Structure formats: C-alpha cells, structure tokens
Amino acid sequence: DAEEAYTTYLRVIENANVLMATYQDEAMGDLQVYPDKCTVSFSAGLHGWAFTLSTFAKMYAAKFGVAQEKMITKLWGDNFFDPATKKWTTTQTDSPSCKRGFNQFCYDPIKQVINLAMNDNKEKLFPMLEKLGVLSKLKADDKELMGKPLMKRVMQAWLPAAVALLEMIVYHLPSPARAQKYRVDTLYEGPLDDVYATAVRNCDPDGPLMMYVSKMIPTADSGRFFAFGRVFAGRIATGSKVRIMGPNYVPGEKKDLFIKAVQRTVLCMGRKQDAVEDVPCGNTCALVGLDQFIAKTATLTNDDKADAFPMKAMKFSVSPVVRVAVEPKVASDLPKLVE
C-alpha cells in the first residue's frame, strides 16, 4: 500500500532526525535531512537504484508547466493531486482518484515498473520504458532477461543510484575549504594553533603537506597497492620525499616512522588511474611506492617537518558477516599464504 509505505518512510526519516538533532555539533549547522530539500535518497542498495524527489520533479515539471523547485515541494508532505479535476489540495478529498503526490508520482510508477518486470510482462513494460526514455539504455541481452534480473537491470537504467548519490554530494556536502575550518579540531592530534593545524584549517595549498592515507587499494601488479587518501594541506608531488607517520607513531620517537619518496601520484577515475605531477589540498589521490611502509592508514607530511603531529587514526568498527578459517594443503606453502 502506497500510503503505508509513505508513513514508513516518514517515520524512518523522523527517527534519524531525532538522533542527529540530539548529537549534532552546532558548528556544523543543521544536519537533519528533508526529502523536499533533496537531502534524502530513497534507494534499494541491493538492486543498485535510487532517487531523490528532484529525480521525479524533473520528469513532471515540464508536464505540469511548473518550476522544478515548486514540483519538488508537491512531492512530499500533505499535498494531494486529483487527476479528475487536475487540482492540488492540502487535504485528501473523497474522490477515489485523489492521492498524495509522493504516492501518485513516485511510488506508484516504481511499483508498476517493478511488477511488470517481475511478471515478465514485456508487452506493457517496454512501451512504458520507451515513454520514460529508458528502453534505449537497455542492451539486447538486457531485454532477454526474466523476472528479478530484468527488474534489477530496468531499475538501474531508469533510476541509477550513482546519479542520485552524485547529486547529493554536489549540492549538499560542504567543500573541503569550508568543512576543514570546523573539522580540524577532530582531525589533528597536535596543537590546534600550530602551522600544520592552521594549514589544514585554511585548506592552504602553499602550506606544509598534510595528507591522510585511509585505504590501500590493490593494483594490477600482484602484491602491490596504491596508498589512497586525502590531501588536507599543501600538495603531494611525484618524486617528493615524505615523512610517513603510521598509526603507532609517537611524536619524538622513531617507531612506525619512515621517510620515503613517492614514485607516482595518480588520480583514481573509476577503474582507471591517471598519472599527474602533483595534487593540491582538497583532493583525493593515490600514491605508488609506499605500500611496503603503510599497512592500512598513515599521515604524510614533508620529509623535513619533524615537528608535525599525525592526523587522528580512523576507527573501524566493521564486523565480518562470515568468518572462514583457511590453511594451505601443503604446510610449506604457509609463508606464501601469509604474504
């Protein structure tokens, strides 16, 4: 039932907002989310599709001859539309054709497409996809699919999750220059008035290098990894020597500390890596040649900046879904397995 689904979405969003309002930092502003401000994405992560209200507002704005921004407000809350009279109201009338805007223009079309695909009713499904401009996005092999695989492919072509996610990132996440002003307090372990904290706070490309490596990504070469992270201050350049402070590094000591040269600096563009000379602060990048000195995370700065403190280490609280014990058939192969 569409109204039941709407009520469930509303309750989930309200519960999330209560938690965010309880624990939010005032310096970060209002962190609550609102569907009519397009800060909520309705998604099916398992099937790879998602949408925000602006997704459907774009579709219907031209049809109704209204601005997209106005159409967005009609798709949430107590806004009801009656196709018989072609009028919007803020209360539901006795007319059976009068439905809530979200239900009529978002939920019902999605449910209809899913049901047609799951029931292999391609005679009705494909003409509908043609009107939506989706049919041309399906390959010949896609059109031969049946049941759930067909539904998943159709929904991914119609409402790709990447588009909704990118839209929210572009329009709602703060830029590094803005965010680092209030996040430096929780990012940097050293004095918040030293030159490094100041450079991070100002996202200063001319300041000392401060980069945090958060992940090691396997390369095409067996056993080698890219060191992926964000540059918070200064710039990282190919061939430059960097001071590597691992998660067990203690200022003033040499434990978990290395000074090594960056062989290559690359930008990760999907599955490809594009080599560049240097990367200024505010960007993410990957480094080649440091994987033998970084297990998972590390802070990088210029090789001569011995007074720099590391960035605070990330805490990982991910529990494995499945635990499996493995051992080599031949005991002498154990070193290879460990490697």
N, C-alpha and C positions, 0 to 999 in steps of 0.2 A: 504494500500500500504506500502510495507516494507521500501522503500526509504523515504516516508513521515514520517513514524514512527521514522526512524533514525534521520531525520532532527529535529523532535520534541524533541527527547532525547538530541540531541546535544545542542539545544537552551536552554533547561531547565538546563543542566549542566553548560553552559557558564554563564547564568544569576546567578546561585548560586555562581559560582566562582568570578564573579564581586563583589557581596556583601561581600564575605569572604575576598577578596583582599582589599576592602575598609576599613573594620573594624578589620582586624586581628591584633593580638598582635605580634610584631616581636620576642618576647621571645619564642613564641610557634612555630616558624618556619612557613613553608608553609602549610597553611590549605586548599588550593584548592584541588579539587578532580579530578582524572583522571581515566576513565574506563580502559585504558591499564595498569594502575598500580593497578588495582583491588580495588580502593578506592571508587568505585561506585557500588551500588547494584540495579539491575533492579528488581522491585518487584510488586506484587499485594497483598497488605496487607489484603484486604477484603477476598481474597481467600487463603491466607496463603502460598504463594510460592514466591521464589525469586532466583536470580542467580547473580553471578559476571562473568566476562569474563573467569576467571580461571575454572569455572564450566564446560564450554564447551571446553576450551582448553585441559582439562584432557581427554575429550572424543575423541577429534580429533588428539591429539599429536601422539598417537600410530598408528592411521590410516595413517597419513601422514609421519610418521617416523621422526618427528622433536621434538625438546625440547619443553616442555610445555611453557616455558617463551617466546620462539620465536612465538609459536602459538598464545599466548595472543596478541602480537603486530599486528598480522594479522587480528584480530577480531574487530579492531576499526580503524577509520580514512580511508584514501583513499587507501585501499587495496582491490583489486578485484580478484576473482578467476573464471576461466573458466573451468568447468568440461570436456569440449570437448578436450581442449589442456592440461589440468591438470597443468596450469601455473598461477602464481600470477603476477599481474601487479599493478602499482600505478595509472593507468588511466583506465577508463571504455572503453572497445573496442566496436566495432559494433556488436559483437556476442551476440545474444539474451540470451545465457546461461551464459554470463559473469555478475556476480553480486558482490556487495560489500560483503566482508567477514562476517560482522556482520549480514547482511540480510540473507545470504545464510545458515550460520551455526548456528545462534542463533534464529533470528526472525522467519524464515520460518518453522523450525521444531516445535517450540512452537505453531505457528498458526495452523499447520497441526494437532497436537495432540488435541488442543482445539476444532477445527472444527469437528474432528471425534467424540470426546466425546459429544459435544453438539448435534450432529446429530444422536447419538446412533449407530454409525457405528462400532460396536464392531468387526465385521469380519476383518476390516482393522486395528482398533485401537489396539487390543490385540496382534497381531503378531508384530506390531511396538513396543509396550511396552516390549515384550519379547526380542527383539533385544537390547533395551535400558537397560535391566536388571531391569525393574520396575514391570513387571507383578507379580513376586513372592512376591512383597511387598504388594500387594493388598489382602485383606481378601475376603472370599467367598461372604460376604454381600456387599463389595465394588463393586464387579463385577456385582451385580444385580442392581446397581444404574442406573439412566437415566438422560440425559440432564445435567443441571448445577451441581447437586450434584455429578455426575460421573466425570465431568470435574474438579471440585474442588479437589476431592479425588485423581484423577490421577496426577494432577499437584503437589499436596502436597507430593505425594510419589516420584515423579520424581525430583522435584526441591524444597525440603523443605526449608522454609525460615530460620529455625534455623541454618542450615548448613552454608548458606551464611552470616548470621549475626555473627555467632561464628568465621568464617574465618576472617572477617574484624576486629573483636575485637582482636583476637590473633595476627594478623600480622600488624595491623596499629595503635592500641591505645597504648599510652605510658604506661609503668609500673608505679605503684604508686611511686616508688623510684625516677623515673625520673620526673614525672608530678608534684609532690608536691614541687619540687625545685622552680618552677616558679608560681605555683598556690597558694602558701601560702599567697602571697600578697593580694589576693582577698578572701581568706578563713577565715583568722584570724582577729578578731576585735581589739586585743591588740597590744602592741609594737612589731614590726617585728624583734627585736633583743633580745626578752626575751627568757627564757628557753623553753617555750611552742612552740613558733614560730620556734625556732631552731630545736626542736624535730620533728615538722611536716615537716619542710623543708628537713630534712635528713631522714625522714621516719624511725626514730630511735626506735627500739623495746625495748631498755633499758631506754628510756626517760620517762617523765611523760605521763600518759594516756591522750589522746585527741581523743574523739570519737564523731561523729555527728550522731544522730538518725534522719533519714529523713522520716520515714514512720512507721505507726502502722499497723501490719498485724493481722487479726482475727485468733484466734486459734480454735481448735476443741471444747474447752470449751466455752460455751455461755457467751458472755460479756467480755472475756479476750483477750488480744492482745500481740503479740510479738513486741518489740521495735527493729526495723531493722535499721541498719546504717553501717557506715564505720569507721574503726579504723585508725586514721591518725598518731598516735604516741603511744608508749608504748604498753601495752597489756591489754585486758579485761579478767577477770577470774571469774569463778563461785564462788560465796560466797564473792567476794570482795565488799567493800563499795565504792560507787561512789558519786560524787558531781554532782547533776543534775541541769543544768542551762537552764531554759526554755526560749522561745523567748521573754518574757517580763522581763527577768532578767537584772538588772542594777548592774554593779560591785560596791561592797561596801554596797549593800543593801541586804535584805533577801527576797524580793518579787520574786516569781516564782523560789525559790531555795529550793532544798531538798537534804538530804543525806540518801541514802538507799542502801540496799545490793542487789546484783544480785543473784537471786535464781538459774538460769541456763543460760548457754551460749550455743547456738546452731548454727550450720551451716545450711543454707537453701539449700537443694539439691533437686531442683524441688519442688514437693509437700511434700517432707519429710523433717524432721528436725533431724539432727544428733547432739546429745549432745557431747560437748568437754569441757576439763578442762579450756582452755584459748585460746584466738585468738590474734595473734600479729598484728602489724600495717601493712597496705597494703591489708587487707582483709575486707570483709563484714561479718556481723553476726547478729544474733537476740538474744535479751535478754528477759528473763522471770522474772516477778515480779516487773516491773517498770511501767506497764501500768496505774496504778492509779495516777501516778505523771507526766506523759507525755501525753499531748493532741495529738500532732502530731509530733513536732520536738523538739530537745533539744541537748545541748552539755554536754558530760560526761567527768569528769576528776577524779583524785584520791580524796578521801574524805578530805585529809589534804592540798590540793592545793588551798587555799583560794585566792591566787593572780592570778589565771588563768582567762583569758578572754574567753568568748564564741566564737564559730565559727559564722560566719555571717549566719543569718537565710535565708533559701531558700524563694524565692518569687514565689508564684503560681499564674499564670495568665490564669487558665483554666476556660473557660465559659461553663456552662451546656448546653447540647443540648436540654434538655427538663426540664421544671420546673413543679413540681406537688405539690399541697398542700394536705396534708393528716391530718385527725383528727380521734380520736377513736370514735366508735359508742357510747360508754359509757364514759361520761365525767370523771368519777372516774378513768378510765384507763390511763389518760393523763400522770401521773408520770412514768408508765411502758413504754409508748411510748417514752418519753424523754430519759429514761435510755437505 
